[in-house]
Amino acid sequence: MIGRRRAPGDRGASQAPLPGQARDAEQQARLGRQMAARGKLAQAIERFERAARLDPRVASTCRDLARAYGAAGRLEQAVAAFRRALALDPGVADCWLPLAALLDGLGRYGEAKPAYAEGLRLDPAQWWAGERLGALAQRDGELAEAETRFRAAAAAARGAGSPRAAMLDVYADLAAGLTAAAETRLAEVLAQDPANAEAQIALGRLLAETGRSVEAEARLEAGVALDPRRVEAWGLLADMRTFAEADRPKLVAMEAGLRQPGLRPVEGMAMHFALGKALDDLGDYAAAWAHFDAANRIIRGAQSRFDPDRLAVETTQRIAETPPGFLDREPPLGVEDETPILIVGMPRSGTTLVEQILSSHPGVAAGGELRFWGGQGDCGVRAFGPSARPDAARRIARDYLALLRSISPDATRVTDKMPFNFAFLGLIRQLFPRATIVHCRRSPADTCLSLYTTHFASAFAFASDLNHLAAYYRQYERLMAHWRAVLPAERFIEVDYEALVADPATETHRLVAACGLAWDDACLSPHLNRRPIATASRWQANRPIYKTSVGRWRRYEPWLGELRTLEAADQGQPV
């Protein structure tokens, strides 16, 4: 097409410019840098865009355009421009690292990690990138990697004379599970600098995760008093406490936090969740829903799209691979070991409470959410058909047992509370015929509402859209109905959350007996179980069993859409 102006990044845009265009492009880029230095971002962007059209071969122009886009809040365009710059010259650390920071702030953590790693490789002096890699690894449950990254960043920061090294040592200890050492380090940091808001908040989080909620709240309150911009502390406080009318001034401070300049999307998301929780406590459900909805809109903008049609196909395939009688194969694939207790179900269905109850037993160790059987949340098909070799199967079983034994060499049973293991129960039952499977069930609307209104460290692709939530739940129900029909009833236990909180004693006795354990009274006081909990349910787990979450969906009924249909179907009502 004659006269068509190519946008930066178009195919063919790397052709050599016409005579004089390279000179004009350089002049436009120079004017753009002058405009940017004076804070005139719109004019700077216009100049850089013009320069990139005139000569699309210049990486520095794309980099400067990316920086201007970022400063103007046009974040997705900034990401695209940094990628164009790196396509032209991939060896520039000051493109990789700002790109990583942008992706990090947008919640696109899977893309941010390799960008940080490449930038750090090119410029090892940028130890802050190693710190972020440690934080992202810890978020993803890669604790050994997190410790390694934090220790390396601490050494580099110490070599550069940065006081930041002390906090990096704390985070390395926490990643290694050395909570006592981390607490000692934090006390030393605060003895030298009582106004260190980050240290106050880190100590508050540590105290909360080890069940010392009163001390934790005091530290978190001190942290936000020192620095009200600390979004993560507001989120922790909102999760830990029940807001009352006297706390209204805190909501004003939180609202102000949403308006602070330079707030990253992930920070805005966290603050919206915190405000939603606080307003829920106060009974202002319309205002709470507005914040929950705003938080999920930010997640939807950052997450890859969930494909309900693909999930339906994968569920059909999994059901077809495990017909009635699929366990009756010769030679058998399993190992005769009853160590595993697999606690499965939808997230927010009571899985953490069940693990707290069982791990209160002296013979049971808690493994938490182990990422062994197939990843988190994708429900991808992992075929294990009739051609599987017994030696390969037993190797997988040995690897899993080694993981459980690394958690506790001496426990009679070890729990694995990865909810999404419900997708792999056919394979698990083949390999461990004596394992116990505990399926946690809860009201569909309460389950899905809790998913929609909870701030998870790692957001689920299906959980930020009500229609997608309903679609995912239907496939979960379909697959669990299949397992109920084809798996042997012994060692397959179903626990209804509503029944458990209504009559904890009866249901706990039934659960403990079904796991083949002798009774222990400690199982009736799961809130006294002081093991560290890393999931979103950690705050509820440290409280005595309560009933107030049953039927919570009714408060939000006007906004639930398709979730009301799920609940009606579960109750056997017309839909």
C-alpha positions as CSV (number, residue, x, y, z in Angstrom):
1,M,0.0,0.0,0.0
2,I,1.6,3.3,-1.1
3,G,2.2,5.8,1.6
4,R,1.3,3.5,4.5
5,R,3.1,4.6,7.7
6,R,4.5,1.6,9.7
7,A,4.0,1.6,13.4
8,P,7.1,0.8,15.5
9,G,7.4,-3.0,15.6
10,D,5.6,-3.7,12.3
11,R,7.1,-6.5,10.2
12,G,9.5,-5.0,7.7
13,A,10.0,-2.0,9.8
14,S,13.7,-2.9,10.2
15,Q,14.4,-1.9,6.6
16,A,17.0,0.8,6.1
17,P,15.6,4.3,6.1
18,L,15.5,6.5,3.0
19,P,18.3,9.1,2.6
20,G,17.9,11.8,5.2
21,Q,15.4,9.8,7.4
22,A,18.1,8.5,9.7
23,R,19.3,12.1,10.4
24,D,15.7,13.3,10.9
25,A,15.0,10.3,13.2
26,E,18.1,11.2,15.3
27,Q,16.9,14.8,15.6
28,Q,13.4,13.7,16.7
29,A,14.9,11.4,19.3
30,R,17.1,14.2,20.6
31,L,14.0,16.5,20.9
32,G,12.1,13.7,22.6
33,R,14.8,13.3,25.2
34,Q,14.7,17.0,25.9
35,M,11.0,17.0,26.3
36,A,11.2,14.0,28.6
37,A,13.8,15.7,30.8
38,R,11.4,18.7,31.2
39,G,8.5,16.4,32.1
40,K,6.6,17.0,28.9
41,L,5.7,13.3,28.4
42,A,3.1,13.6,25.7
43,Q,5.3,15.7,23.5
44,A,8.3,13.4,24.2
45,I,6.3,10.3,23.2
46,E,5.2,12.0,20.0
47,R,8.8,12.7,19.1
48,F,10.0,9.2,20.0
49,E,7.2,7.6,18.0
50,R,8.1,9.8,15.0
51,A,11.8,8.8,15.3
52,A,10.9,5.1,15.5
53,R,8.9,5.4,12.3
54,L,11.6,7.2,10.5
55,D,14.3,4.8,11.5
56,P,13.0,1.6,13.2
57,R,16.5,0.1,13.5
58,V,17.6,2.2,16.6
59,A,17.3,0.2,19.8
60,S,17.9,3.3,22.0
61,T,14.9,5.1,20.5
62,C,12.6,2.2,21.4
63,R,14.1,2.1,24.9
64,D,13.5,5.9,25.3
65,L,10.0,5.5,24.0
66,A,9.4,2.7,26.5
67,R,10.6,4.8,29.4
68,A,8.3,7.6,28.3
69,Y,5.4,5.3,28.0
70,G,6.1,3.9,31.5
71,A,6.4,7.4,33.0
72,A,3.0,8.3,31.4
73,G,1.3,5.2,32.8
74,R,1.0,3.5,29.4
75,L,2.4,0.3,30.8
76,E,1.5,-2.2,28.2
77,Q,2.9,0.0,25.4
78,A,6.0,0.4,27.5
79,V,6.4,-3.4,27.7
80,A,6.0,-3.7,23.9
81,A,8.5,-0.9,23.3
82,F,11.1,-2.5,25.6
83,R,10.6,-5.8,23.8
84,R,11.2,-4.1,20.4
85,A,14.4,-2.5,21.8
86,L,15.6,-5.9,23.0
87,A,14.8,-7.5,19.6
88,L,17.2,-5.0,18.1
89,D,19.8,-5.4,20.8
90,P,19.3,-8.1,23.4
91,G,22.5,-7.3,25.3
92,V,21.3,-4.2,27.1
93,A,20.8,-4.7,30.8
94,D,19.0,-1.3,31.2
95,C,16.2,-2.6,28.9
96,W,15.9,-6.1,30.6
97,L,15.7,-4.8,34.1
98,P,13.1,-2.0,33.6
99,L,11.1,-4.5,31.5
100,A,11.2,-7.0,34.3
101,A,10.1,-4.3,36.8
102,L,7.1,-3.4,34.6
103,L,6.0,-7.0,34.2
104,D,6.5,-7.5,37.9
105,G,4.3,-4.5,38.7
106,L,1.6,-5.8,36.3
107,G,1.5,-9.1,38.0
108,R,3.0,-11.0,35.0
109,Y,5.5,-12.8,37.3
110,G,6.2,-15.7,34.9
111,E,7.5,-13.2,32.3
112,A,9.3,-11.0,34.9
113,K,11.5,-13.8,36.3
114,P,13.5,-14.5,33.1
115,A,13.8,-10.8,32.4
116,Y,15.2,-10.1,35.8
117,A,17.6,-13.1,35.4
118,E,18.9,-11.9,32.1
119,G,19.3,-8.3,33.3
120,L,21.2,-9.5,36.4
121,R,23.4,-11.8,34.3
122,L,24.3,-8.8,32.1
123,D,24.9,-6.5,35.1
124,P,25.6,-8.4,38.3
125,A,26.0,-5.2,40.3
126,Q,22.2,-4.7,40.2
127,W,21.6,-6.9,43.3
128,W,18.1,-5.5,43.7
129,A,17.1,-7.7,40.7
130,G,18.4,-10.7,42.6
131,E,16.2,-9.7,45.6
132,R,13.2,-9.6,43.3
133,L,14.1,-13.0,41.9
134,G,14.2,-14.3,45.4
135,A,10.9,-12.9,46.3
136,L,9.3,-14.3,43.1
137,A,10.8,-17.7,43.7
138,Q,9.5,-17.7,47.3
139,R,6.0,-16.7,46.0
140,D,6.1,-19.7,43.7
141,G,7.1,-22.1,46.5
142,E,10.7,-22.5,45.1
143,L,12.3,-22.0,48.6
144,A,15.7,-23.3,47.8
145,E,16.0,-21.0,44.8
146,A,14.7,-18.1,46.9
147,E,17.2,-18.7,49.6
148,T,20.1,-18.8,47.1
149,R,18.9,-15.6,45.4
150,F,18.5,-13.8,48.7
151,R,21.9,-14.9,50.0
152,A,23.6,-13.8,46.8
153,A,21.8,-10.4,46.8
154,A,22.7,-9.9,50.5
155,A,26.4,-10.6,49.7
156,A,26.3,-8.2,46.8
157,A,24.5,-5.5,48.8
158,R,27.0,-5.9,51.6
159,G,29.9,-5.5,49.2
160,A,28.3,-2.3,47.9
161,G,28.0,-1.0,51.4
162,S,24.2,-1.1,51.4
163,P,22.3,-1.4,54.7
164,R,19.8,-3.5,52.7
165,A,21.9,-6.6,53.3
166,A,20.5,-7.1,56.8
167,M,16.9,-7.4,55.5
168,L,18.0,-9.7,52.7
169,D,19.6,-12.0,55.3
170,V,16.2,-12.0,57.1
171,Y,14.4,-13.1,53.9
172,A,17.0,-15.8,53.2
173,D,16.5,-17.2,56.7
174,L,12.7,-17.2,56.1
175,A,13.0,-19.0,52.8
176,A,15.2,-21.6,54.5
177,G,12.6,-22.0,57.3
178,L,14.9,-20.6,59.9
179,T,12.1,-18.5,61.6
180,A,14.0,-18.2,64.9
181,A,17.1,-16.9,63.2
182,A,15.0,-14.5,61.1
183,E,13.2,-13.2,64.3
184,T,16.6,-12.6,66.0
185,R,17.9,-10.7,62.9
186,L,14.7,-8.6,62.8
187,A,15.1,-7.7,66.5
188,E,18.7,-6.6,65.8
189,V,17.6,-4.5,62.8
190,L,14.9,-2.8,64.9
191,A,17.2,-2.3,67.9
192,Q,19.4,-0.2,65.6
193,D,16.5,1.4,63.6
194,P,13.1,1.3,65.4
195,A,11.7,3.5,62.5
196,N,12.3,0.8,59.9
197,A,8.8,0.2,58.6
198,E,9.8,-2.8,56.5
199,A,11.4,-4.6,59.4
200,Q,8.3,-3.9,61.6
201,I,6.0,-5.4,58.9
202,A,8.3,-8.4,58.2
203,L,8.3,-9.2,62.0
204,G,4.5,-8.7,62.0
205,R,4.1,-11.2,59.2
206,L,6.4,-13.7,60.9
207,L,4.6,-13.4,64.2
208,A,1.2,-13.9,62.4
209,E,2.4,-17.0,60.5
210,T,3.5,-18.5,63.8
211,G,0.2,-17.8,65.5
212,R,1.1,-14.8,67.7
213,S,-1.6,-12.6,66.3
214,V,-1.7,-10.0,69.1
215,E,2.0,-9.2,68.7
216,A,1.7,-9.4,65.0
217,E,-1.0,-6.7,64.8
218,A,1.0,-4.4,67.0
219,R,4.0,-4.7,64.7
220,L,1.9,-4.2,61.5
221,E,0.2,-1.2,63.1
222,A,3.6,0.3,63.9
223,G,4.7,-0.4,60.3
224,V,1.8,1.5,58.7
225,A,2.1,4.3,61.2
226,L,5.7,4.7,60.1
227,D,4.9,4.4,56.4
228,P,1.2,4.5,55.4
229,R,2.2,3.6,51.8
230,R,3.0,0.0,52.8
231,V,0.3,-1.7,50.9
232,E,1.3,-5.2,52.0
233,A,0.9,-4.3,55.6
234,W,-2.7,-3.0,55.1
235,G,-3.5,-6.3,53.4
236,L,-2.1,-8.3,56.3
237,L,-4.0,-6.2,58.8
238,A,-7.3,-6.6,56.9
239,D,-6.9,-10.4,56.8
240,M,-6.0,-10.7,60.4
241,R,-8.6,-8.5,62.1
242,T,-12.3,-7.8,62.1
243,F,-12.9,-4.1,61.4
244,A,-15.3,-2.2,63.5
245,E,-16.8,1.3,63.3
246,A,-13.9,2.7,65.3
247,D,-11.6,1.6,62.5
248,R,-13.1,4.0,59.9
249,P,-10.1,6.3,60.0
250,K,-8.0,3.3,58.9
251,L,-10.2,3.0,55.8
252,V,-9.6,6.6,55.0
253,A,-5.9,6.0,55.2
254,M,-6.3,2.9,52.9
255,E,-8.3,4.9,50.4
256,A,-5.6,7.5,50.4
257,G,-3.1,4.7,49.7
258,L,-5.0,3.9,46.5
259,R,-4.4,7.4,45.3
260,Q,-0.7,7.6,46.0
261,P,1.4,8.4,42.9
262,G,3.4,5.6,41.3
263,L,1.2,2.8,42.7
264,R,1.8,-0.3,40.7
265,P,-1.2,-2.4,39.5
266,V,-0.4,-5.3,41.9
267,E,-0.3,-2.9,44.8
268,G,-3.6,-1.4,43.8
269,M,-5.0,-4.9,43.5
270,A,-3.8,-5.7,47.1
271,M,-5.3,-2.5,48.5
272,H,-8.7,-3.1,46.8
273,F,-8.8,-6.6,48.3
274,A,-7.9,-5.1,51.7
275,L,-10.6,-2.4,51.5
276,G,-13.1,-5.0,50.3
277,K,-12.4,-7.2,53.4
278,A,-12.6,-4.2,55.7
279,L,-16.0,-3.1,54.3
280,D,-17.3,-6.6,54.4
281,D,-16.5,-6.7,58.1
282,L,-18.5,-3.4,58.4
283,G,-21.5,-4.8,56.5
284,D,-21.2,-2.4,53.6
285,Y,-21.5,-5.1,51.0
286,A,-22.1,-3.0,47.9
287,A,-18.9,-0.9,48.6
288,A,-17.0,-4.1,49.4
289,W,-18.1,-5.7,46.1
290,A,-17.0,-2.6,44.2
291,H,-13.4,-3.1,45.6
292,F,-13.4,-6.9,45.1
293,D,-14.5,-6.3,41.5
294,A,-11.8,-3.6,40.9
295,A,-9.1,-6.0,42.3
296,N,-10.3,-8.8,39.9
297,R,-10.3,-6.4,36.9
298,I,-6.6,-5.8,37.6
299,I,-6.0,-9.5,37.7
300,R,-7.9,-10.1,34.5
301,G,-5.7,-7.5,32.8
302,A,-2.5,-9.3,33.9
303,Q,-3.4,-13.0,33.6
304,S,-3.4,-15.2,30.6
305,R,-7.0,-16.0,29.5
306,F,-8.7,-19.0,31.0
307,D,-10.2,-21.3,28.3
308,P,-13.3,-23.1,29.7
309,D,-13.7,-25.1,26.4
310,R,-10.2,-26.5,26.7
311,L,-10.8,-27.5,30.4
312,A,-14.0,-29.3,29.4
313,V,-12.1,-31.3,26.7
314,E,-9.3,-32.1,29.2
315,T,-11.8,-33.3,31.8
316,T,-13.6,-35.5,29.2
317,Q,-10.2,-37.0,28.3
318,R,-9.3,-37.7,31.9
319,I,-12.6,-39.4,32.5
320,A,-12.1,-41.5,29.3
321,E,-8.7,-42.6,30.5
322,T,-9.9,-43.9,33.8
323,P,-13.0,-46.0,33.1
324,P,-14.5,-48.3,35.8
325,G,-12.0,-51.1,36.5
326,F,-9.0,-49.1,35.3
327,L,-7.3,-50.0,38.6
328,D,-7.5,-53.7,38.0
329,R,-4.4,-54.0,35.8
330,E,-1.7,-56.6,36.0
331,P,1.0,-56.3,37.0
332,P,-0.1,-53.7,39.5
333,L,1.7,-50.3,39.5
334,G,1.4,-49.3,43.1
335,V,3.6,-49.5,46.2
336,E,2.3,-50.7,49.5
337,D,2.9,-47.5,51.5
338,E,0.1,-45.7,53.4
339,T,2.1,-42.6,54.3
340,P,0.3,-40.1,52.0
341,I,-2.9,-38.3,53.1
342,L,-4.0,-36.3,50.1
343,I,-6.4,-33.4,50.9
344,V,-8.1,-32.2,47.7
345,G,-11.0,-30.1,46.6
346,M,-11.6,-26.6,45.4
347,P,-9.5,-23.9,47.0
348,R,-11.4,-22.2,49.9
349,S,-13.3,-25.4,50.6
350,G,-11.8,-26.2,54.0
351,T,-8.6,-27.9,53.0
352,T,-6.4,-25.9,55.3
353,L,-8.8,-26.5,58.3
354,V,-8.7,-30.3,57.6
355,E,-4.9,-30.3,57.4
356,Q,-4.8,-28.4,60.7
357,I,-7.0,-31.0,62.3
358,L,-5.0,-33.9,61.0
359,S,-1.6,-32.5,61.6
360,S,-2.6,-31.7,65.2
361,H,-2.3,-35.5,65.6
362,P,1.2,-36.5,66.9
363,G,1.5,-39.1,64.2
364,V,0.8,-36.8,61.3
365,A,3.1,-34.2,59.7
366,A,1.8,-31.4,57.5
367,G,3.3,-31.1,54.0
368,G,1.2,-28.1,52.9
369,E,0.6,-27.5,49.2
370,L,3.2,-29.8,47.5
371,R,3.7,-29.2,43.8
372,F,4.4,-32.7,42.7
373,W,1.5,-34.2,40.8
374,G,0.9,-31.7,38.0
375,G,1.2,-28.1,38.7
376,Q,-1.2,-25.6,40.3
377,G,-4.6,-24.9,38.7
378,D,-4.1,-25.9,35.1
379,C,-5.8,-29.3,35.4
380,G,-3.8,-30.4,32.4
381,V,-4.2,-34.0,31.3
382,R,-1.3,-36.3,32.5
383,A,-1.9,-39.6,30.8
384,F,-0.9,-42.8,32.6
385,G,-2.4,-45.4,30.4
386,P,-2.1,-49.1,30.1
387,S,1.3,-48.9,28.4
388,A,2.9,-47.5,31.6
389,R,5.8,-49.5,32.8
390,P,5.8,-50.7,36.5
391,D,9.4,-49.6,37.0
392,A,8.7,-46.1,35.8
393,A,5.6,-46.0,38.0
394,R,7.5,-47.1,41.1
395,R,10.2,-44.5,40.4
396,I,7.5,-41.8,40.5
397,A,6.2,-43.3,43.7
398,R,9.7,-43.4,45.3
399,D,10.2,-39.7,44.4
400,Y,7.0,-38.7,46.0
401,L,7.7,-40.7,49.2
402,A,11.2,-39.1,49.3
403,L,9.5,-35.7,49.2
404,L,7.1,-36.7,52.0
405,R,10.0,-38.1,54.1
406,S,12.0,-34.9,53.6
407,I,9.1,-33.2,55.5
408,S,9.1,-35.7,58.3
409,P,11.3,-38.8,58.4
410,D,9.4,-40.2,61.5
411,A,5.7,-39.3,61.0
412,T,3.3,-42.2,60.4
413,R,1.4,-40.1,57.9
414,V,2.2,-36.9,55.9
415,T,-0.4,-34.6,54.4
416,D,-0.3,-33.1,50.9
417,K,-2.9,-30.3,50.8
418,M,-2.6,-29.3,47.2
419,P,-6.3,-28.7,46.3
420,F,-5.8,-29.2,42.6
421,N,-4.6,-32.8,43.1
422,F,-8.3,-33.7,42.5
423,A,-7.3,-33.8,38.9
424,F,-4.8,-36.6,39.4
425,L,-6.6,-39.0,41.7
426,G,-6.7,-41.8,39.2
427,L,-2.9,-41.8,38.9
428,I,-2.4,-41.3,42.6
429,R,-4.7,-44.2,43.5
430,Q,-2.9,-46.4,41.0
431,L,0.5,-45.7,42.5
432,F,-0.6,-45.5,46.2
433,P,-3.5,-47.9,46.7
434,R,-3.2,-47.5,50.5
435,A,-3.0,-43.7,50.5
436,T,-5.9,-41.8,52.1
437,I,-7.8,-39.3,49.9
438,V,-9.8,-36.6,51.7
439,H,-12.2,-34.6,49.5
440,C,-13.3,-31.3,51.0
441,R,-16.7,-30.0,49.8
442,R,-18.4,-26.7,50.5
443,S,-21.4,-24.7,49.1
444,P,-20.5,-23.8,45.5
445,A,-21.5,-20.2,45.9
446,D,-19.5,-19.8,49.1
447,T,-16.5,-21.5,47.6
448,C,-16.5,-19.4,44.5
449,L,-17.3,-16.1,46.3
450,S,-14.4,-16.8,48.6
451,L,-12.1,-17.4,45.6
452,Y,-13.3,-14.1,44.1
453,T,-12.8,-12.0,47.2
454,T,-9.5,-13.5,48.5
455,H,-6.1,-12.0,47.7
456,F,-3.9,-15.0,46.7
457,A,-0.1,-14.8,46.4
458,S,-0.5,-16.5,43.1
459,A,-3.8,-15.7,41.4
460,F,-5.7,-18.4,39.6
461,A,-6.5,-17.7,35.9
462,F,-10.1,-18.9,36.3
463,A,-10.9,-17.1,39.6
464,S,-11.1,-13.4,38.5
465,D,-14.2,-13.8,36.3
466,L,-17.5,-15.0,37.7
467,N,-18.5,-16.9,34.5
468,H,-15.1,-18.6,34.4
469,L,-15.4,-19.5,38.1
470,A,-18.7,-21.2,37.4
471,A,-17.3,-23.0,34.4
472,Y,-14.3,-24.3,36.3
473,Y,-16.5,-25.4,39.2
474,R,-18.8,-27.4,36.9
475,Q,-15.8,-29.3,35.5
476,Y,-14.5,-29.9,39.0
477,E,-17.9,-31.3,40.1
478,R,-18.0,-33.5,37.0
479,L,-14.6,-35.0,37.6
480,M,-15.2,-35.6,41.3
481,A,-18.5,-37.4,40.5
482,H,-16.4,-39.6,38.2
483,W,-13.8,-40.4,40.9
484,R,-16.6,-41.1,43.4
485,A,-17.9,-43.7,41.0
486,V,-14.7,-45.4,40.0
487,L,-12.4,-45.2,43.1
488,P,-12.8,-47.7,45.9
489,A,-14.8,-46.2,48.8
490,E,-12.4,-47.2,51.5
491,R,-9.7,-44.6,51.9
492,F,-11.8,-42.1,50.0
493,I,-13.3,-39.7,52.6
494,E,-15.6,-36.7,51.9
495,V,-15.8,-33.9,54.4
496,D,-18.5,-31.2,54.1
497,Y,-17.3,-27.9,55.4
498,E,-20.7,-27.0,56.7
499,A,-21.0,-30.2,58.7
500,L,-17.5,-29.9,60.1
501,V,-18.0,-26.4,61.5
502,A,-21.5,-27.2,62.7
503,D,-20.4,-30.3,64.7
504,P,-16.6,-30.3,64.9
505,A,-16.4,-33.2,67.4
506,T,-18.4,-35.7,65.4
507,E,-16.9,-34.9,62.1
508,T,-13.3,-34.8,63.5
509,H,-13.7,-38.2,65.1
510,R,-15.0,-39.6,61.8
511,L,-12.1,-38.0,59.9
512,V,-9.4,-39.3,62.2
513,A,-10.9,-42.8,62.2
514,A,-11.2,-42.9,58.5
515,C,-7.5,-42.1,58.2
516,G,-6.7,-45.2,60.3
517,L,-5.4,-43.1,63.2
518,A,-5.9,-43.6,66.9
519,W,-7.9,-40.8,68.5
520,D,-6.0,-37.9,70.0
521,D,-7.7,-34.9,71.8
522,A,-5.4,-32.4,70.1
523,C,-7.4,-32.9,66.9
524,L,-10.3,-31.0,68.5
525,S,-8.1,-27.8,68.9
526,P,-6.6,-27.2,65.5
527,H,-6.2,-23.5,66.3
528,L,-3.5,-24.4,68.8
529,N,-1.5,-26.0,66.0
530,R,1.3,-23.5,65.6
531,R,2.9,-24.8,62.4
532,P,3.7,-22.1,59.9
533,I,1.0,-21.8,57.1
534,A,1.8,-20.2,53.8
535,T,-1.6,-20.1,52.2
536,A,-4.4,-17.5,52.2
537,S,-6.2,-19.4,54.9
538,R,-3.4,-18.9,57.5
539,W,-5.3,-16.3,59.5
540,Q,-8.5,-18.3,59.8
541,A,-6.5,-21.4,60.8
542,N,-5.2,-19.7,64.0
543,R,-8.8,-19.1,65.2
544,P,-11.1,-21.6,66.9
545,I,-13.5,-23.2,64.4
546,Y,-16.3,-20.8,63.5
547,K,-19.5,-20.9,61.5
548,T,-19.8,-17.3,60.2
549,S,-18.6,-18.1,56.7
550,V,-21.5,-20.5,56.1
551,G,-24.0,-18.8,53.7
552,R,-21.8,-15.7,53.2
553,W,-22.8,-15.7,49.5
554,R,-26.3,-14.5,50.4
555,R,-24.8,-11.1,51.4
556,Y,-23.6,-10.7,47.8
557,E,-26.5,-12.3,46.0
558,P,-27.3,-9.3,43.8
559,W,-23.9,-9.4,42.2
560,L,-23.2,-13.2,41.9
561,G,-24.6,-13.8,38.4
562,E,-23.9,-17.4,37.3
563,L,-22.8,-18.4,40.8
564,R,-26.4,-18.3,41.9
565,T,-27.2,-21.0,39.3
566,L,-24.4,-23.2,40.8
567,E,-25.9,-22.9,44.2
568,A,-29.4,-23.6,43.1
569,A,-28.3,-26.7,41.3
570,D,-26.4,-27.9,44.4
571,Q,-29.6,-27.5,46.4
572,G,-31.7,-29.3,43.8
573,Q,-33.7,-26.2,43.0
574,P,-34.9,-25.3,39.5
575,V,-32.3,-23.3,37.5
